[in-house]
Structure formats: C-alpha cells, structure tokens
C-alpha cells in the first residue's frame, strides 16, 4: 500500500515531519495490562503537575498546531488539535480511558511527548489502496466515531484519506473516523506521529522508536517498522 503526502504541505509548513510506526500481527486486548495502565495514569499525573501547561495553548509545541490550523482556515478554539484536546481533558480532571492496548500506548505517548499521535487500523484496507495526507477538495466523505451523518471536509482543510474519497482524519489531527478506529480485532496498524517545529525530525524518530518498542512488548510481540514522511521523502510503501 502506498502512503503519500502532498508536497505543498511541506512548503506551507516548513519542518513538518510525519513518522509512521507500522505494526503487524498485533494482539490488541481491551482488558488493561497493568504496565500499560500505569504508563497512561502516570502520563496524566505528570500533565496535571506541569506548570507550563496551566495554559495549554501557550505551550510551544501546542501553539505550533494552533498556528497551523489557522493557516488552513480552522479556528483552533473550535477545532483543537488532538494533543491540545487531550491535554485540556486531563488538566480539567477527566481521565483518559483505557480503550485497548494500542490506544492506551498511543495516548500515553502523546501526553508524554506533547505531540499528536493517531493509530489507524489498516486490516480492512486493500493492499493496492492508497493512504494520503493533503488538502481536501470538499467532496470527500467522513463518518464520525460511532457513526452519524456523513460529513464533507471544508475545501483546503488538511485531511488524511484512504483511496482519495474516504477521510480517516479531519483537520489534520482533529478527529478520527469510524472507518479506521482501533478495535479489539485490529491486528494491522499504522501509527502517525506528527511533528511541527519546535518538534524536530530527531524527536519524531525517537518517539516512533519508543512506540515500536512498546507495541512489540505489549501487543504480543508484534513486528514493527518505522518510516518517515517529509519534504525529502513524500511517499513510502507500507
């Protein structure tokens, strides 16, 4: 399966890097694994104690996403990036639930590193299909979590798609679709790790390495592979 990015994305957002952790033959249970649960709880506790997160939108790596959203016409106060929404949720005292092992690992890492991280099930996708990160035409279709009316992205919105027309994530990192959500039955996954300056490519690579180790350790020894998408490499095969 090809995974492509629009070159204009890197022209508009210099220094942007998307890391990929491809996981195969994962065992993704819903019952909490003690060590993963502790990681998730510890990450939340740290977020609540960090003085620099009293006002999350001013933290540099979160502020970078606010500026990126404004640049493609999305109001960050209405459509916060996934990391801003996650931090705000934790700061107001709401716990992040343990949905399944892959989701818990991703959420705990997102909180620890303050970057958007999203896992997408690729089990049901065709081997000759295509994943793409780029700008919306407005004709694409998005089905929210738990179903609901089909939505169409705003033209120019940054979206993640499968086979051009199926939106897997709206507004770059804002909201994931029902189509690719992680479930107990999920065995093949691509985990996206998004880095905008001040987050560097080296940071993204390090986070991907950590995620690959954790998924291998707690998802039944699942084999993993790490790849990068950047201005120097616009597409990869997964």
Buried (B, 14 or more C-beta within 10 A) or exposed (E): BEBBBBEEBBEBBEBBBBBBBBBEEBBBBEEBBEEBBEBBBEBBEEBEEBEEBEEBBEBEBBBBBBEBBEEBEBEBEEBBBBBBBBBBBBBEEEEBEBBBBBBBBBBBBBBBBBBBBBBBBBEEBEEEBBBBBBBBBEEBBBBBEEEEEEBBBBEBBBBBBBEEEBBBBBBBBBBBBEBBBBBEEBBBBBBBBBBBBEBEBEBBBBBBBBBBEBBBBBBBEBEBBBBBBBBEEBEBEB
